[in-house]
Amino acid sequence: MTRYLLSIVIAFVCSLPAMAQDEHAPALAAGTTAPLFNAPDTLGQKIALKDFRGSWLVLDFWASWCGDCRREIPGMKRLEAAFRNVSIDGKPLKWLSVSFDDNYDNWRKALQKYQMPWPQISDGKPWKKNPIAADYKLKWIPTCYIIDPEGRIVSGVITAEALEAELVRLTGKHLLLPQPTAERGTDIMTTLRHRRSVREYADRTLALQDVADLLWAAGGRNRDDGRLTSPTAMNRQEILLFLVTAEGCYRYLPEHHVLQHIADGDHRTLVASRQEAIAKAPAFVVMVADTQRFGMQGEQAQRMMSADAGIASENINVFCAAAGLATVTRGTMDSEALVRLFGLDTSFKPMLNNAVGYPAE
């Protein structure tokens, strides 16, 4: 009997997190027509939910006084950046945040602080007395609903992590990267002893954490002021990083540490070009110079951009030597085809690429 009672207690305690999650779960079921509303933005212009018909919509309910809401903002910003140019069944994905702040000054200060670059509205009524909150039966904020182009609820979540899972499910894309590993690798002298160019790789896809660490090392944001691991002339940050794998190609966005989906399919042969044997590398990091962002023309500008690309490539070499990965710096690639694939114009110049994989066994 004692053992039976103990098992009941353990089962109850283990179920508490799930019970708490269920208690706060969004109440509107999938298939429900999303209740219509409108409210003013920060300039006083009315924005209505029906304005988003024909598009997919992430509808976010929050308030500046809500600690849980503020904690989810960085994740929400990373998601919005990652999925900004992604469509679902040919329809664009848009975002709308509704605040339950009853103090407009606090709301505007929070928006200025957190810089969420999508429409923000508020009718100035508090959560518990707000007709919008009542229509959506909100038991918790933050709460997010995904709404389809016909105005129907698809799903509801209360965290950015859960929202990511839903967007990945709907789009079939995995774009977010885990945070870079804080402690990894060996001391610098050991790393330099291990640095070498490798052109043969194990037939194994790179783990997502390795991709995250690799791209952050190549040109990720390592300071709060927006500067990167890879220095550039005059801090122009003109070197863009693109990842090409057997599954697709992506652009790395260092400001949010995310991969922005560009195209599906295996385009590695465009990077391998004439060197067909290396096309089996699990991944390529392509360094592309944005000449307009650099803002200068001529031989000196070309030398500086080439040097900046070389520094990013060497960051990859050093990281791979420290982390036990294999890589080689390459200049060969079908530059014109890659520019078209990446959706760029002729002002963008592919400079170098690194093939990356695990050492051949």
Secondary structure as GFF3:
##gff-version 3
##sequence-region A 1 361
A	DSSP	alpha_helix	2	24	.	.	.	ID=ss1
A	DSSP	beta_strand	38	40	.	.	.	ID=ss2
A	DSSP	beta_strand	46	48	.	.	.	ID=ss3
A	DSSP	three_ten_helix	49	52	.	.	.	ID=ss4
A	DSSP	beta_strand	56	62	.	.	.	ID=ss5
A	DSSP	alpha_helix	67	82	.	.	.	ID=ss6
A	DSSP	beta_strand	87	88	.	.	.	ID=ss7
A	DSSP	beta_strand	91	99	.	.	.	ID=ss8
A	DSSP	alpha_helix	104	114	.	.	.	ID=ss9
A	DSSP	beta_strand	120	122	.	.	.	ID=ss10
A	DSSP	three_ten_helix	127	129	.	.	.	ID=ss11
A	DSSP	alpha_helix	131	135	.	.	.	ID=ss12
A	DSSP	beta_strand	143	147	.	.	.	ID=ss13
A	DSSP	beta_strand	153	157	.	.	.	ID=ss14
A	DSSP	alpha_helix	160	171	.	.	.	ID=ss15
A	DSSP	alpha_helix	188	194	.	.	.	ID=ss16
A	DSSP	alpha_helix	208	219	.	.	.	ID=ss17
A	DSSP	three_ten_helix	233	235	.	.	.	ID=ss18
A	DSSP	beta_strand	239	245	.	.	.	ID=ss19
A	DSSP	beta_strand	248	253	.	.	.	ID=ss20
A	DSSP	beta_strand	258	264	.	.	.	ID=ss21
A	DSSP	alpha_helix	268	272	.	.	.	ID=ss22
A	DSSP	three_ten_helix	276	280	.	.	.	ID=ss23
A	DSSP	beta_strand	283	290	.	.	.	ID=ss24
A	DSSP	alpha_helix	291	294	.	.	.	ID=ss25
A	DSSP	alpha_helix	299	323	.	.	.	ID=ss26
A	DSSP	beta_strand	326	330	.	.	.	ID=ss27
A	DSSP	alpha_helix	335	341	.	.	.	ID=ss28
A	DSSP	beta_strand	348	357	.	.	.	ID=ss29
###
